[in-house]
Amino acid sequence: VALTKRPDVVAYSPAMRTLVSRLERVAGDDVTVLLVAEPGSEITSLARMVHETSGRHEAPFIEAACQDVPADDALGALVGSRKGPGLLELAGQGTLVLYDVPALSADAQRALAEALSERRARRLHGGPSYPLEARIVVSARTGLAPLVLSGAIVAELARWLEPAACDVPPLRERREDVESLVLKALDRSARLSGRHVLGVAPDAMATIVRVATV
């Protein structure tokens, strides 16, 4: 669980400015947000932005990588079991981010769809139900249509993801952002390593921008 201030999303490019504006609009609606992003795209800062601008910044921000959850354990991990509460309950009134949601088992996806529909969920093996109060943000690597067609996402869940599905522009469409992203990454690395970084030579930066936007 991590509570943070509003993240610094780099959005100088037209494509990112469009995305940020859309996320700011839907953040207050409490709809489930789907971030469609190619592998390697930075989506955590976008999910945090939704969390911060939706009035939930003092509540938990919980992240889970669906591909790391064994299929046999996915349903219990999501809704809870005799072992303890699941992700939906732990998130409370905060935000739950599910990375690579197609990796969830079909049973877990249906349970998520049901919880979104009824705004309640129930732990495995009985017990009282509990209200779903959390904001849900999920990610996928491709759009909904091919995922539903292939069976990677069940139709029941897709209906809840479609209204606020947002395409995250790949780096090749964000030329105006690359320099700031590089400097931001260097600053983070310098703070973690305790070293002082002066910057990037102009020729080196030009090469980075050219390669990143091919």
Stockholm file with secondary structure:
# STOCKHOLM 1.0

chainA/1-214         VALTKRPDVVAYSPAMRTLVSRLERVAGDDVTVLLVAEPGSEITSLARMVHETSGRHEAPFIEAACQDVPADDALGALVGSRKGPGLLELAGQGTLVLYDVPALSADAQRALAEALSERRARRLHGGPSYPLEARIVVSARTGLAPLVLSGAIVAELARWLEPAACDVPPLRERREDVESLVLKALDRSARLSGRHVLGVAPDAMATIVRVATV
#=GR chainA/1-214 SS CCCCSCCCCCCCSHHHHHHHHHHHHHHTTTCCEEEECCTTCCCHHHHHHHHHHTTCTTSCEEEEEGGGSCHHHHHHHHHEETTEECHHHHTTTSEEEEETGGGSCHHHHHHHHHHHHHSEEECTTSCCEEECCSEEEEEESSCHHHHHHHTSSCHHHHHHHSTTEEECCCGGGCHHHHHHHHHHHHHHHHHHHTCCCCCCCHHHHHHHHHHHTC
#=GC SS_cons         CCCCSCCCCCCCSHHHHHHHHHHHHHHTTTCCEEEECCTTCCCHHHHHHHHHHTTCTTSCEEEEEGGGSCHHHHHHHHHEETTEECHHHHTTTSEEEEETGGGSCHHHHHHHHHHHHHSEEECTTSCCEEECCSEEEEEESSCHHHHHHHTSSCHHHHHHHSTTEEECCCGGGCHHHHHHHHHHHHHHHHHHHTCCCCCCCHHHHHHHHHHHTC
//
